[in-house]
Amino acid sequence: MSIVNKLLWNCIKKAVLGSIVFFTYSAFVYGADEQFKIGQEKAKVCMTCHGADGIAHIDAYPNLRGQNKGYLISSLKSYQARERSGGLAVLMQQQADALSDQDIEDIAHFYSTLGNSSHP
């Protein structure tokens, strides 16, 4: 194989690899952004108490903006299972009962990414 062919082959390999990385990353970012939008729609009821920006305006309600996704999922499932019984638990139990596992995942994604560089 001549030097020109080797250089051409290396350029082709790099272009193909770069395309694969770009399209994989784009699909990941697009999917995550879609989940953010879906979660935002599903969280409209949550915003009544926890604020449209995830910052509650009443001390009794916790801020959800930037909260750990796993914690949010665990908390909502704990409300569904009646494992939480403090202060406003009855209200949260009623809200959590209306959510599917996918709803919980989407809402948790929304609040956990709210406030980071991709969703300020």
N, C-alpha and C positions, 0 to 999 in steps of 0.2 A: 504494500500500500504506500503510495507516495505521500510526501509531507503535506501536500495540498489536500489530498483525500482525508488524511488523518485530522487535519485542522477542521475540514468541513464536517467530518463525522463528530468531532468533539463539540462543534457549534450546534449541530443538530441535537445531540444528546442533552446539552445544556438547555436548549430551547424547549425540548420536550419536557424535561424535568421541571423547568421553570413554569411551564404551562400547567403541569399537574399540580404543583404547589399552589399556584395562583388560584386555579379553579376550585381546589379543595378548600382553601382558605375562604374564598368568596362564598362558597356554599355554606360553610360554617357560620360566617358572619351574617349572611342573609337569613339563615335559619334562626340564629339567636335574635336578630333584630325583629323577625316576625314574631317570635315567642314574646319578646318585650311588648310589642303592640297588642298581641292577644291578651297577655297578662294585664296590661293597662286597661283594656276594655272590661275584663272580668273583675278588676279591682275597683270599679266605680263605686260599688256599695261600701267597700272598705274605706274609701277616701272620705266618707262622711265623718268618720271619727279619727282616722289616722292621717288626714290631710291629703290634698291632691299631689303634693310633692313628697309625701311620706313622712312629713313632720307634723305631729299632732298639735293642735292649738289648745287642747285641754289637757291639763296635767295627768288626769286619770288614764289617758290613753297613751300607749307607748309609740315612739317613733319607729317606723318600719324601713325608712330610707337607708339603703346600704346594709341592712341586716343580713346575717349569714343565711344563705338559702336553705341549708339543712335544718337550721334552727326554726325557720319559718314553717317548713314542711312538718317537722316534728310537733311544733306547737299546734298547728291546725288539726293534725291527726289526734293529738291529745285532747283537744276540745271535742272532736267527734266521739272519742272513746269515753268521754266524761272523766278523764284523768286530771283535768284542771278544774278547780272549784273556787278560786279566789274571786274577789270583787265583782267584775263584770263577766264572769264565766258563763252565766246563763245566756247572756246576749251573744257571746262568741260561739257558744255551743250551737245556738240556732243558726248563726251565719255559716259555721263550718259544716253543719249537717246538709246544707244545700249544695256543697261543693263535691265534685268528683275528684278522683286522684289527679286527673289531668288538669282540672281547674286549680287545684292546690299547687301543682308543679308550675303552672303558668304564672299564677299570682306571686309565688315565691321567687320566680325568676325576675319578674318585674321589679319587686321591691328590693331584691338583692343587688340588681344592677343599676337601680335608680341612684343617680348621684355620682356614678363613676364617669370616667372620661368619655365613654361612648354614649352615655345618656345623662347629661348634666342636670 
